[in-house]
Amino acid sequence: MASALLSISRFVPSQKADSEQKGCFGNLKSSFYGKLLCNPYRIRTQFNRTQGEGRTRTTVVASVLGRRAQKKETVIPDPDYRIPIVLLGMAGGLAYTDNLVPAVPVGLLGLLLLFQTTRVRFVFDNEALEVKVGEQLEESGENVFVGGKNRWKYSSFVNWELWWPSFPILVYFKEKQTKPEGQIHFFPIIFNGKQLYDVMVERAGPSKTSAPK
């Protein structure tokens, strides 16, 4: 009989144990192992904390990947010699017909653009258009007409145009970085017109003109 009561006493919790089990079942003891099995509240807290840390890590990783995905590659349109060649051809034709007065300025302009085509580059990086020179893409210095660096953020562009799309001759754009009321720029298109148009649409938004053919 005493042996039976002793066995039952192993399974019946004491009053002290009852007071400890209020809330989330308390600390349960095994009649076989005599040690703590679990504390549901502690486990739940630890689980929630782990979940929170997991979400934080996921958010940080997603944020970093998002920034990397948004970064655009640098684009440099290829040089295009069509305009200087056309101007030099016109100058040659004028000279051949003894029209030397118009032939000289046209020929000089053709030579200037031919020289500029070999050295000037439009560099479209992740956030701005910049004019650089030479094979090493050196700084072009200050703008000789309006001052300031020859670098303009896409976010400052108000409008831009490509004249004429089928045989692009000039690119025009207006930006508010140089001065708040807006500054207009014109450049002869001595670059691949299709490449120039595509990257301008991508970085600065659509133009009113149609794509070059």
WOWO-V45479 format. One record per pair of residues at least 12 apart in sequence whose C-alpha atoms are under 10 Angstrom apart, sorted by the first residue. I is the first residue (numbers start at 1). GAP is how many residues later the second one is. Records with the same first field share a line. If there is no record, write none. Layout:
I->GAP / GAP
//
This chain:
7->24
9->22
10->19 / 20 / 21 / 22 / 24
11->18 / 19 / 20
12->19
13->15 / 16
17->12
21->18
23->17 / 18
24->15 / 16 / 17 / 18
25->13 / 14 / 15 / 16
26->12 / 13 / 14 / 15
27->12 / 13 / 14
28->12
70->56
71->54 / 55 / 56
72->52 / 53 / 54 / 55 / 130 / 131
73->51 / 52 / 53
74->49 / 50 / 51 / 52 / 53 / 54 / 55 / 125
75->47 / 48 / 49 / 50 / 51 / 54 / 120 / 121 / 124
76->45 / 46 / 47 / 48 / 49 / 53 / 115 / 116 / 119 / 120 / 123
77->44 / 45 / 46 / 47 / 113 / 114 / 115 / 116 / 117 / 118 / 119 / 120 / 121 / 122
78->39 / 43 / 44 / 112 / 113 / 114 / 115 / 116 / 117 / 118
79->37 / 38 / 39 / 40 / 41 / 42 / 43 / 110 / 111 / 112 / 113 / 114
80->34 / 37 / 38 / 109 / 110 / 111 / 112 / 113
81->29 / 32 / 33 / 34 / 35 / 36 / 37 / 108 / 109 / 110 / 111
82->32 / 35 / 85 / 86 / 87 / 107 / 108 / 109 / 110
83->27 / 30 / 31 / 34 / 84 / 85 / 86 / 105 / 106 / 107 / 108
84->22 / 23 / 24 / 25 / 26 / 27 / 28 / 29 / 30 / 31 / 32 / 33 / 106
85->22 / 25 / 26 / 28 / 29
86->20 / 21 / 24
87->16 / 18 / 19 / 20 / 21 / 22 / 23 / 24 / 26 / 27
88->15 / 16 / 18 / 19 / 20 / 21 / 22 / 23 / 25 / 26
89->14 / 17 / 18 / 21
90->12 / 13 / 16 / 17 / 20
91->12 / 13 / 14 / 15 / 16 / 17 / 18 / 19
92->12 / 14 / 15
94->12 / 13
95->12
113->75 / 76 / 77
114->76
116->17 / 18 / 72 / 74
117->16 / 71 / 72 / 73 / 74
118->15 / 16 / 17 / 72
119->13 / 14 / 15 / 16 / 17 / 18 / 19
120->12 / 13 / 14 / 15 / 17 / 18 / 20 / 70 / 71
121->12 / 13 / 14 / 16 / 17 / 19 / 69 / 70
122->15 / 28 / 29 / 68 / 69 / 74
123->14 / 28
124->27 / 28 / 29 / 30 / 72 / 75 / 76 / 79
125->28 / 29 / 78
126->27 / 28 / 77
127->24 / 25 / 26 / 27 / 28 / 76 / 77
128->23 / 24 / 25 / 26 / 27 / 28 / 29 / 75 / 76
129->21 / 22 / 23 / 24 / 25 / 71 / 74 / 75
130->19 / 20 / 21 / 22 / 23
131->12 / 18 / 19 / 20 / 21
132->18 / 19
139->12
145->40
146->32 / 33 / 37 / 38 / 39
147->31
148->29 / 30
149->29
150->28
151->26 / 27
152->22 / 23 / 24 / 25 / 26
153->22 / 23 / 24 / 50 / 51
154->21 / 23 / 46 / 49 / 50 / 51
155->20 / 21 / 22 / 48 / 49 / 50
156->18 / 19 / 20 / 21 / 22 / 24 / 26 / 48
157->16 / 17 / 18 / 19 / 20 / 25 / 26 / 27 / 46 / 47 / 48
158->15 / 16 / 17 / 18 / 24 / 25 / 26 / 46 / 47
159->13 / 14 / 15 / 16 / 25 / 45 / 46 / 47 / 48 / 49
160->12 / 13 / 14 / 15 / 24 / 25 / 26 / 40 / 41 / 44 / 45 / 46 / 47 / 48 / 49
161->12 / 13 / 25 / 36 / 39 / 45 / 46 / 47 / 48 / 49
162->24 / 25 / 26 / 27 / 31 / 34 / 35 / 38 / 45 / 46 / 47 / 48 / 49 / 50
163->25 / 26 / 30 / 46 / 47 / 49
164->29 / 45 / 46 / 47 / 48
165->28 / 29 / 32 / 44 / 45 / 46 / 47 / 48
166->27 / 28 / 44 / 45 / 46 / 47
167->22 / 26 / 27 / 45 / 46
168->20 / 21 / 22 / 23 / 24 / 25 / 26 / 28 / 29 / 43 / 44 / 45
169->18 / 19 / 20 / 21 / 22 / 24
170->16 / 17 / 18 / 19 / 20 / 23
171->14 / 15 / 16 / 17 / 18 / 19 / 22 / 25 / 26
172->12 / 13 / 14 / 15 / 16 / 17
173->12 / 13 / 14 / 31 / 34
174->12
192->20
193->18 / 19 / 20
194->17 / 18 / 19
195->17
196->15 / 16
197->12 / 13 / 14 / 15
198->13 / 14
//
